[in-house]
Amino acid sequence: MRQRPKPVGTHAAQHSTPVGSRPEQLRKLIGTRPGQLTVVIVVVALVGAGGWFAGSQMQSPADAAAAHQPPKAGPVTVTVERRSLTASVVAQGSVEFSSPQSVTLAGLVGSPDSGSGSGDSGAGDGVAQRVTKAPVAGAEVREGSVLMQVSGRPVLVLRGTVPMYRTLGPGASGDDVRQLQQALVRLGFAPGSANGTYGQTDAAAVSRWYKSRGYGAMEPTVADKQQLGTLEAAVTTAQQALLAAQNPGGDSEETGSGSKDASGTEVGSTKLQLKSAQQQLDAANAALSVFQAGYGTKVPAGEVVFLPELPARLDKVSVKTGDTPTGPVATVTSSTVVVKAVVPAEDAKLLHNSMRARVETSDGTKVDGKVLALGDDVPKDVPADAGTQEKSSDGGSDDASAPVPVLVSVPAGKLTKNATESAKVTIEVGSSNGRVLTVPVAALRTSADDKARVQVVRGGKVVNVSVEAGLSADGQVEVTPSSGAALKAGDHVVVGR
């Protein structure tokens, strides 16, 4: 099919640049005077806008320094609160068994002339005494029980406040004897009346007591028996001398044939002999009586230890088998525990006996207790190996600023498993009367007239408010507005600037 040819002029007109295009028009416009004026105005406007923008973003050194200065400082304030206050003293201490007491033997165990105390002839005073069974730390000691053995002899424990200081035997009297008699009654070996004088009934009771513990009581020693024999022989000799003086003998005729003066002299001599013999006999009888009064079963000074409280607990032991038992041999304590702590001297002035205390151990156990003793009234724990040491660091001090020891009691059976552990002690020394207004201690100021005041921010201004200060605790202080002054919870008080 034959196509119709397209018109040449029409296509060319659509794709060719128009005579009056925009670049051409712009050139024509700039070439005219109004166009040039328009261009100048636009350029000036653009340059002005750029200068304004650059100027707004640039600062002089003075402006820059001023812009970086901190704002003007104002007062630092804290809100007034209404709350309850409880003042307390807090100290760190340790849980310990109470009533520590050093144990020392008062003398020899057994007889003085035998190391074993058996009464057999030995090496005399040269026989050294040795521990043959040492005390056991942690063991419980009851009345009548054996604390230890020395040279095969027992060291027995009895309750009493008078310490053992001598050998008790026939003829002895005093509070220590009465204490022994009372202990024998408690143990079931009643000697009779506890009259404070050691007699033969007491000796028999002591023998029964020793036998119940598996030991023999201390009977008269070899030296005692020898001494008794010597004294008895002295009495016999004195009696024979007196008889001889009473019957001088001789031939009566020879006596009768003498002169009168000789007869008078012999009579005088006989009287002197009789008097001397009688005096010797009296002295011998007196010595025998004194010795016999103390002759018999005895309790050696080292074989009994009196303790004020029983049962007791063996806390520390300072001797072992084979040692010579000189000085302290052990330390005993009560079976109950206490808490020992120290507080600053200023805090100690706020404390007194019977104050409530709260004890918290390292494992979180909490127990209520009471202040039992302060300062020098706190028992001094003298270690068993302290020898002749008289004072312990637990006691008081002459320095008024030195820390003060505090002893806190806890109910029986409490904290026993925590013995030797550390504990925190909190002692309440005062509390507010319910909920009161409180401010930080730093907010409290003193005026020139020595009156307390706080500074309160109100309406952008700081005003002084007179107050009366009360209880202080935990960094807070109780305040009461003075007459005519206004202060309430929620107010802001100044604590700094």
C-alpha positions in Angstrom: 0.0 0.0 0.0 1.3 3.4 -0.9 1.9 5.7 2.2 1.1 9.3 2.2 4.3 11.3 2.6 4.5 13.5 5.8 4.8 17.2 5.4 8.4 18.3 5.7 7.7 21.6 7.3 5.6 20.3 10.2 8.2 17.9 11.7 11.0 20.3 11.5 9.1 22.9 13.3 8.5 20.6 16.3 12.2 19.8 16.9 14.0 23.0 16.1 14.9 25.7 18.8 12.4 28.5 18.8 13.7 31.9 17.9 12.6 33.4 21.2 14.2 30.8 23.7 14.9 31.7 27.4 18.7 32.0 27.3 18.4 34.3 24.4 15.7 36.3 26.1 17.9 36.6 29.3 20.8 37.9 27.2 18.5 40.4 25.7 17.1 41.4 29.1 20.6 41.9 30.6 21.6 43.9 27.7 18.9 46.4 28.5 19.2 49.1 31.2 16.2 47.8 33.4 17.7 44.3 33.3 21.0 45.4 34.5 19.4 47.3 37.4 17.5 44.2 38.3 20.7 42.1 38.4 22.5 44.6 40.7 19.6 44.6 43.1 19.5 40.8 43.3 23.3 40.6 43.9 23.2 43.2 46.6 20.3 41.4 48.4 22.2 38.1 48.3 25.4 39.6 49.7 23.5 41.3 52.5 21.7 38.1 53.5 25.1 36.2 53.5 26.7 38.9 55.7 23.8 38.9 58.1 24.0 35.1 58.4 27.8 35.1 58.9 27.5 37.9 61.5 24.9 36.0 63.5 27.1 33.0 63.7 30.3 34.8 64.9 31.1 36.1 68.5 33.7 38.3 69.8 36.2 36.9 72.5 34.3 38.8 75.2 31.0 37.5 74.1 32.3 33.9 73.9 33.8 34.2 77.4 30.5 35.6 78.8 28.5 32.8 77.1 30.6 30.2 78.9 30.4 31.6 82.4 28.4 29.6 85.0 25.1 31.0 86.1 25.0 33.0 89.2 25.1 30.7 92.2 22.0 30.4 94.4 21.6 28.8 97.9 21.6 25.0 98.2 18.4 23.9 99.9 16.9 20.8 101.5 13.3 20.1 102.2 12.1 20.2 105.9 10.7 16.8 106.8 8.4 15.5 109.5 9.7 12.1 110.8 10.6 10.1 113.9 14.2 10.3 115.1 16.1 7.6 117.1 19.6 8.4 118.3 21.9 5.5 118.8 25.5 4.5 119.4 26.9 2.0 117.0 30.0 -0.1 117.7 31.8 -3.1 116.4 32.4 -5.9 118.9 32.8 -9.7 119.3 30.7 -12.5 120.8 32.6 -14.1 123.8 31.9 -16.5 126.6 31.3 -14.5 129.8 33.0 -14.3 133.2 36.5 -15.3 132.2 38.7 -16.3 135.1 42.3 -17.5 135.3 42.9 -20.8 137.2 46.1 -21.2 139.2 46.9 -24.0 141.7 47.3 -22.7 145.2 50.1 -25.1 146.2 51.4 -28.6 145.8 49.3 -31.5 144.6 49.7 -34.4 147.0 52.2 -34.5 149.9 55.2 -32.3 150.1 57.6 -35.2 150.5 56.6 -37.1 147.4 56.1 -36.2 143.8 53.3 -38.7 143.4 51.6 -37.9 146.7 51.3 -41.6 147.5 52.9 -41.1 150.9 55.8 -43.3 150.1 59.3 -42.2 150.8 60.6 -40.2 147.9 63.1 -37.6 147.0 61.6 -35.0 149.3 61.0 -31.5 148.1 63.4 -32.2 145.2 60.7 -34.3 143.4 59.3 -32.1 140.6 55.5 -32.2 140.0 54.4 -32.8 136.5 51.1 -32.6 134.7 50.0 -36.2 133.9 46.7 -35.3 132.4 46.1 -31.8 131.0 42.8 -29.9 130.9 40.9 -30.1 127.7 39.8 -26.8 126.1 36.0 -26.6 125.5 35.2 -29.2 128.1 32.4 -28.5 130.7 33.5 -28.4 134.3 31.0 -29.3 137.0 31.2 -29.3 140.8 33.2 -32.3 142.1 34.7 -33.1 138.7 38.4 -33.5 138.0 40.0 -30.6 136.2 43.4 -32.2 135.6 46.0 -34.6 137.1 49.4 -33.7 138.5 51.8 -36.5 139.4 48.9 -38.9 139.3 46.8 -36.9 141.8 43.5 -35.1 141.0 42.8 -31.4 140.9 39.1 -31.1 141.8 36.7 -28.3 141.2 34.2 -26.9 143.8 31.9 -23.9 143.9 33.0 -21.1 146.2 34.0 -17.4 146.3 36.9 -17.8 148.7 40.0 -19.0 146.8 42.0 -22.0 148.0 45.1 -20.7 149.7 46.2 -23.4 152.2 46.0 -27.1 153.0 42.8 -28.0 154.8 43.0 -30.6 157.5 42.0 -31.4 161.1 42.2 -28.3 163.3 41.8 -25.8 160.4 38.9 -23.3 160.7 37.6 -20.4 158.6 35.4 -19.5 155.6 37.3 -21.7 153.3 36.6 -24.7 155.6 32.9 -23.8 155.7 32.9 -23.5 151.9 34.4 -27.1 151.7 31.8 -28.4 154.1 29.0 -26.9 152.1 30.3 -28.3 148.9 30.5 -31.8 150.4 26.9 -31.5 151.4 25.9 -30.6 147.9 27.8 -33.6 146.5 26.1 -35.9 148.9 29.0 -36.5 151.4 27.6 -34.5 154.3 30.2 -34.2 157.1 27.8 -33.0 159.7 27.3 -29.3 160.5 29.1 -26.7 158.4 30.6 -25.0 161.4 33.8 -23.8 159.7 36.1 -26.1 161.7 37.7 -29.2 160.1 37.2 -32.3 162.2 37.3 -36.0 161.9 33.8 -36.2 160.4 35.0 -33.8 157.7 38.1 -36.0 157.1 35.8 -39.1 156.7 33.6 -37.2 154.2 36.6 -36.1 152.2 37.8 -39.7 152.0 34.4 -40.9 150.7 34.4 -38.1 148.1 37.9 -38.9 146.8 37.0 -42.6 146.6 33.9 -41.8 144.5 36.2 -40.1 142.0 38.6 -43.1 141.9 41.4 -41.6 144.1 42.6 -42.0 147.6 42.4 -39.0 150.0 45.7 -37.6 151.3 46.4 -39.7 154.4 49.2 -38.8 156.8 52.6 -38.9 155.0 55.7 -40.7 156.0 57.0 -37.4 157.5 53.8 -36.9 159.4 54.1 -40.4 160.9 57.7 -39.9 161.8 56.9 -36.6 163.4 54.1 -38.2 165.4 56.4 -40.9 166.6 59.0 -38.4 167.6 56.5 -36.3 169.6 55.1 -39.4 171.3 58.6 -40.6 172.2 59.3 -37.1 173.7 56.3 -37.4 175.9 57.3 -40.9 177.1 60.8 -39.6 177.8 59.5 -36.7 179.8 57.2 -38.9 181.8 60.1 -41.2 182.7 62.2 -38.2 183.7 59.4 -37.0 186.0 59.1 -40.4 187.6 62.8 -40.5 188.3 62.7 -37.1 189.8 59.8 -38.1 192.0 61.7 -41.2 193.3 65.4 -40.4 193.2 66.3 -43.8 195.0 69.5 -44.5 197.0 70.3 -45.9 200.6 68.0 -44.2 203.1 70.7 -44.8 205.8 73.3 -42.9 203.8 70.7 -40.2 203.4 70.0 -40.2 207.1 73.8 -40.2 208.2 74.4 -37.0 206.3 74.6 -33.6 208.0 71.6 -31.3 208.4 73.0 -28.9 205.8 73.6 -31.7 203.3 70.0 -33.0 203.8 68.6 -29.6 203.1 70.6 -29.2 200.0 69.4 -32.5 198.6 65.8 -31.6 199.3 66.2 -28.4 197.3 67.8 -30.2 194.4 65.0 -32.8 194.3 62.4 -30.0 194.0 64.2 -28.4 191.2 64.5 -31.7 189.3 60.7 -32.4 189.8 59.8 -28.9 188.5 62.0 -29.3 185.5 60.7 -32.7 184.6 57.2 -31.5 184.9 57.8 -28.6 182.6 59.4 -30.9 180.0 56.4 -33.2 180.2 54.0 -30.4 179.8 55.9 -29.1 176.8 56.0 -32.5 175.2 52.3 -33.0 175.7 51.5 -29.6 174.2 53.5 -30.3 171.1 51.9 -33.7 170.6 48.4 -32.2 171.1 49.0 -29.5 168.5 50.3 -32.0 166.0 47.5 -34.5 166.6 45.0 -31.7 166.1 46.2 -31.4 162.5 47.0 -35.1 162.0 44.8 -37.1 159.6 43.2 -36.9 156.2 43.8 -33.5 154.5 43.0 -31.6 151.3 46.3 -30.3 149.9 46.3 -26.7 148.7 46.8 -27.7 145.1 44.1 -30.4 144.9 41.0 -28.1 145.0 40.1 -25.1 142.9 37.1 -23.0 144.0 35.2 -21.2 141.2 32.4 -18.7 141.9 30.1 -20.1 139.1 29.6 -23.7 138.0 29.2 -25.4 135.6 31.9 -23.6 133.8 33.6 -23.9 130.4 37.3 -24.5 129.9 38.1 -21.7 127.4 41.9 -21.8 127.2 44.5 -24.2 128.4 48.1 -23.1 129.0 49.7 -26.4 130.2 50.3 -29.7 128.5 51.2 -33.2 129.7 54.7 -33.1 131.2 54.7 -29.4 132.1 55.3 -28.2 135.7 52.0 -26.6 136.8 53.4 -23.2 137.8 51.3 -20.0 137.2 47.9 -20.1 135.5 47.0 -23.5 134.0 43.8 -22.5 132.3 41.0 -19.9 131.8 37.4 -20.8 132.5 34.3 -19.0 131.4 30.6 -19.2 132.0 28.6 -21.2 129.5 26.6 -18.1 128.5 27.9 -15.5 126.0 28.2 -11.8 126.0 29.2 -9.2 123.5 32.2 -7.0 124.1 32.7 -3.8 122.2 34.4 -0.4 122.5 32.9 3.0 121.9 34.5 6.5 121.7 34.7 8.3 125.0 32.2 11.0 123.9 29.6 8.3 123.0 30.3 6.5 126.2 29.0 9.5 128.1 25.5 8.8 126.6 25.4 5.2 127.9 24.4 3.6 131.2 23.6 0.2 132.4 20.4 -1.6 131.4 20.1 0.4 128.1 18.6 -1.7 125.3 21.0 -2.9 122.7 20.6 -4.7 119.4 23.3 -7.2 118.4 23.7 -8.4 114.8 26.3 -11.0 114.0 28.2 -11.5 110.7 25.8 -14.2 109.6 22.8 -11.9 110.0 21.5 -13.2 113.4 19.8 -10.5 115.4 19.3 -10.6 119.2 18.1 -8.0 121.7 20.3 -7.4 124.7 21.1 -4.9 127.5 24.2 -3.0 128.5 25.7 -4.9 131.4 28.8 -3.0 132.3 30.9 0.0 131.1 34.5 1.0 131.4 36.4 -0.3 134.5 33.3 -2.4 135.4 33.9 -4.6 132.4 35.7 -7.8 133.7 39.3 -8.0 132.4 40.0 -11.1 130.4 43.4 -12.3 131.7 44.8 -14.9 129.3 45.8 -18.2 130.9 49.4 -17.7 129.7 49.6 -14.1 131.0 51.7 -15.2 134.0 51.8 -12.4 136.6 50.1 -10.0 134.2 47.9 -7.8 136.3 46.0 -5.8 133.7 44.5 -6.5 130.3 43.8 -4.2 127.4 40.1 -4.8 127.9 40.0 -2.7 131.0 39.6 1.0 131.4 42.2 3.7 130.9 43.4 6.9 132.6 43.2 8.7 129.2 39.8 10.5 129.1 39.8 10.3 125.3 40.5 6.6 125.2 37.9 4.2 123.8 35.6 2.8 126.5 34.8 -1.0 126.7 31.1 -2.0 126.8 29.7 -5.3 127.8 26.3 -6.3 126.5 24.4 -9.3 127.9 22.1 -11.5 125.7 19.5 -14.1 126.7 20.8 -17.5 127.8 21.2 -19.9 124.9 21.4 -17.1 122.3 24.5 -16.6 120.1 26.3 -19.5 121.7 27.0 -20.9 118.2 28.3 -17.4 117.2 31.0 -17.3 119.9 34.3 -15.7 118.8 32.5 -14.1 115.8 32.3 -10.3 115.2 29.1 -8.5 115.8 27.6 -5.0 115.3 26.1 -3.4 118.5 23.5 -0.7 118.3 22.5 1.0 121.5 19.5 3.3 121.5 20.3 6.4 123.5 17.1 8.5 122.8 14.1 9.0 120.5 11.8 11.8 119.6 8.3 12.2 120.8 6.6 10.8 117.7 7.0 12.5 114.3 8.8 15.9 114.5 10.1 18.5 112.2 13.7 17.7 111.2 16.4 19.4 109.1 20.0 18.4 108.3 22.5 19.4 110.9 24.2 21.5 108.3 21.1 23.7 108.1 21.2 24.7 111.8 23.0 28.0 112.5 23.7 30.0 115.6 23.0 33.7 115.8 25.1 36.3 117.6 22.8 35.9 120.6 23.6 32.1 120.7 20.1 31.2 119.5 19.5 28.6 116.9 18.0 29.5 113.5 17.5 28.2 110.0 17.4 30.0 106.7 14.3 29.4 104.7 13.8 30.3 101.0 10.4 32.0 100.5 9.4 33.9 97.4 12.9 33.9 96.1 14.3 35.5 99.2 16.2 33.9 102.2 14.6 34.6 105.6 15.9 33.6 109.1 13.6 31.5 111.3 14.4 31.1 115.0 14.1 27.5 116.2 14.9 25.3 119.2 17.1 22.3 118.5 16.3 18.9 120.0 17.4 15.4 119.4 20.1 14.7 116.8 20.4 11.4 114.9 21.6 10.2 111.5 22.7 13.6 110.4 19.2 15.1 111.2 18.2 17.4 114.1 14.8 18.0 115.6 13.7 21.6 115.3 10.8 23.5 116.9 9.9 27.0 115.6 10.2 29.6 118.3 7.3 31.6 119.4 6.0 33.7 116.4 8.2 31.9 113.9 6.8 29.8 111.1 8.3 26.5 109.8 6.5 23.5 108.3 7.3 20.4 106.4 8.0 21.1 102.8 9.8 24.3 103.4 13.3 24.6 101.9 16.1 25.4 104.3 19.6 26.5 103.2 22.4 24.1 103.8 25.1 25.8 101.6 25.8 28.2 98.8 
